[in-house]
């Protein structure tokens, strides 16, 4: 995947119910993949997105988190840290594979963020960010 390409559409269970990426057309989307709920790096990342969520909403942007955890784990993760944006359960790894972010062992997602414009095109891909990097 590279900037300029259409973001692959998907439908999946999330912490706010079933979502479809194409239903967010007309908004920018911050689609972020992370390795595992409740780990230290993934928790910090979620907390930062929670802190900034209202600012993203003011910019007509939606945040969607994705990991290969099961939906029950995602719900607990979202509830514990106050995330009201969708966190997707990709436990069959379909979305992670579609976006090319499954780790080398095939066990979890890599930490990669896709910035998607209002028409569904990928405009930026943030990969291999340093662990303590605050990117917003």
C-alpha positions as CSV (number, residue, x, y, z in Angstrom):
1,X,0.0,0.0,0.0
2,X,1.1,3.5,-0.7
3,X,-0.3,7.0,-0.5
4,X,-2.7,7.8,-3.4
5,X,-4.2,4.3,-3.3
6,X,-7.8,3.6,-2.2
7,X,-8.0,2.3,1.4
8,X,-9.3,-1.2,1.3
9,X,-12.9,-1.3,2.5
10,X,-13.8,-3.6,5.3
11,X,-16.7,-4.5,7.6
12,X,-16.0,-5.7,11.1
13,X,-17.2,-5.9,14.7
14,X,-16.0,-2.9,16.8
15,X,-16.6,-1.5,20.3
16,X,-19.5,0.6,18.9
17,X,-21.0,-2.2,16.9
18,X,-20.4,-3.4,13.3
19,X,-18.7,-0.8,11.2
20,X,-17.8,-0.4,7.5
21,X,-14.9,1.8,6.6
22,X,-16.7,3.2,3.5
23,X,-19.5,4.5,5.8
24,X,-16.9,7.1,7.0
25,X,-16.6,8.7,3.5
26,X,-16.9,12.4,3.8
27,X,-14.6,12.4,6.9
28,X,-10.9,12.0,7.2
29,X,-10.0,8.7,9.0
30,X,-7.1,7.9,11.2
31,X,-6.9,4.1,10.9
32,X,-4.3,2.9,13.4
33,X,-3.1,-0.7,13.8
34,X,-1.5,-1.8,17.1
35,X,-0.1,-5.1,18.3
36,X,-2.0,-5.9,21.5
37,X,-4.6,-4.4,23.8
38,X,-3.5,-3.6,27.4
39,X,0.3,-3.6,26.6
40,X,2.2,-0.5,27.7
41,X,2.9,1.0,24.2
42,X,-0.6,0.3,22.9
43,X,-2.2,1.6,26.1
44,X,-0.2,4.9,25.8
45,X,-1.2,5.2,22.1
46,X,-4.9,4.7,23.0
47,X,-4.7,7.2,25.8
48,X,-3.3,9.8,23.5
49,X,-6.0,9.3,20.9
50,X,-8.6,9.5,23.6
51,X,-7.1,12.8,24.8
52,X,-7.1,14.2,21.2
53,X,-10.4,12.8,20.0
54,X,-12.4,16.0,20.3
55,X,-9.8,17.9,18.4
56,X,-10.0,15.2,15.6
57,X,-13.8,15.5,15.6
58,X,-13.5,19.3,15.1
59,X,-11.3,18.6,12.1
60,X,-14.0,16.3,10.6
61,X,-11.8,13.2,11.3
62,X,-12.7,9.9,12.8
63,X,-10.3,7.5,14.7
64,X,-10.5,3.8,14.2
65,X,-8.2,1.4,16.1
66,X,-7.5,-2.2,14.9
67,X,-5.8,-5.1,16.5
68,X,-6.2,-8.9,16.3
69,X,-7.7,-9.1,19.8
70,X,-11.2,-10.5,20.3
71,X,-14.1,-8.1,20.6
72,X,-14.5,-8.8,24.4
73,X,-10.9,-7.6,24.9
74,X,-11.4,-4.6,22.7
75,X,-14.6,-3.6,24.7
76,X,-12.7,-3.9,28.0
77,X,-9.8,-1.9,26.6
78,X,-12.0,0.9,25.3
79,X,-14.1,1.0,28.5
80,X,-11.0,1.1,30.8
81,X,-9.5,4.1,29.0
82,X,-12.6,5.9,27.9
83,X,-12.3,5.4,24.2
84,X,-15.6,6.2,22.5
85,X,-14.3,5.9,18.9
86,X,-14.5,2.4,17.3
87,X,-11.8,-0.2,18.1
88,X,-12.1,-3.1,15.7
89,X,-11.6,-6.8,16.6
90,X,-9.7,-8.3,13.7
91,X,-9.3,-11.7,15.3
92,X,-9.3,-13.4,11.9
93,X,-6.5,-11.1,10.8
94,X,-8.3,-10.3,7.6
95,X,-8.0,-6.5,7.8
96,X,-4.5,-6.7,9.1
97,X,-3.5,-8.8,6.1
98,X,-5.4,-6.6,3.7
99,X,-3.4,-3.6,4.8
100,X,-0.1,-5.5,4.8
101,X,0.6,-4.9,8.5
102,X,0.6,-8.4,9.9
103,X,3.9,-9.0,11.8
104,X,6.5,-11.5,10.5
105,X,5.3,-14.2,12.9
106,X,1.7,-13.7,11.8
107,X,0.5,-13.2,15.3
108,X,-0.3,-9.5,15.6
109,X,-0.5,-6.2,13.8
110,X,2.5,-4.0,13.4
111,X,2.2,-0.4,14.7
112,X,1.2,1.4,11.6
113,X,-1.2,4.4,11.1
114,X,-3.0,5.2,7.8
115,X,-4.3,8.7,7.2
116,X,-7.3,8.4,4.8
117,X,-8.9,11.4,3.1
118,X,-12.6,12.1,2.8
119,X,-12.8,10.2,-0.6
120,X,-11.2,7.1,0.9
121,X,-7.7,7.6,-0.5
122,X,-4.7,6.9,1.7
123,X,-2.8,10.2,2.0
124,X,-0.1,9.1,4.5
125,X,1.3,6.0,6.1
126,X,3.2,6.3,9.4
127,X,5.4,3.2,10.0
128,X,8.1,2.3,12.4
129,X,7.6,5.1,14.8
130,X,9.8,5.1,17.8
131,X,8.1,3.7,20.9
132,X,7.9,7.0,22.8
133,X,7.2,9.1,19.8
134,X,4.2,11.4,20.3
135,X,2.9,12.1,16.8
136,X,0.1,14.5,17.5
